[in-house]
Amino acid sequence: MHRKIALEEHFMTPGFEAMSASFTSLMDQAAQDRLAAQLADFDDERIRRMERAGIERMILSQTAPGVQGEKDTGRAIEMARIANDFLASQIARHPDQFSGFAALAMQSPQAAVDELERTVSQFGFCGAMVNGHTLGQYYDDRAFDVVWERLQALDLPLYLHPISAFVQPEVFRGHPELQGAIWGWGVETGSHALRMLFGGVFDRFPRLKVILGHMGEGLPFMRWRFDSRFAVYSHGITLERKPSEYFGSNIFITTSGVCSNATLMAAIGEMGEDAVMFSVDYPYESIDLACDFIDQAPLEDAVRQKVCADNARRLMKL
Ligand code: MN
């Protein structure tokens, strides 16, 4: 059993439950109740499972959609503060086992910057997690440059977590099973990351680091094609590097929710062994299953240690 750090691990701030109802309402009542208990727990099952499976630290984040779905900007700013204060109070009770990603109200980029600064300086948070677009606004927009500027200055990452598309694409019509975790969230989130890449965010902020979950939402496997087709269909866009070169330097990935050896090996091949990090996606995925997967994956020990903990430790300055 290897010592692990896990960084896509969620909790629920009291009062935020109704916002996530769209994710859970299709489950039966017993499953909903169990999930609610796991999201609210910081002391019992979570820590017991961590210790049993060798997770020495979880970086915790408010579960989706969190403040990203709030239409009132003032309320979103207040909610981010409430969620972050609550998380800090839980970390303070278990400082050796929990760290935090800040919730940020991207409805106001300047408020997001201020809250990031507050949570890093006051609470020692190690970056931020935002749940995709904010009411249909994507973060390649120059309005968000102030956020990237501050993250780059702090040298801390942003974890871009999935959310549903703002408007469901026609291709999903009649197929609700494809809109969410099976496929649609990955398409949405991978596309969002590509908007940032092709929108020049990483040229403007060359040391900015963005983390994608779910084995990079599939993007690592298309790196070669991004270069090949961008050379032909650039639409007048110029980038300082080839599209593929932003992977592993600006874009990092976690293994959350994909426990496949073949996929892991390919992802490390595309991203480099310094840019892939273990995660579970608790409580939506099983700690035992994810930990067994990474403990037994056909990796050299030095590479396993990077994926399990060292890469996260370096990126989040743990
Ligand atoms: Mn998640």
Residues whose N, C-alpha, C, O or C-beta is under 5 A from the ligand:
A	BS01	MN	E8 D281
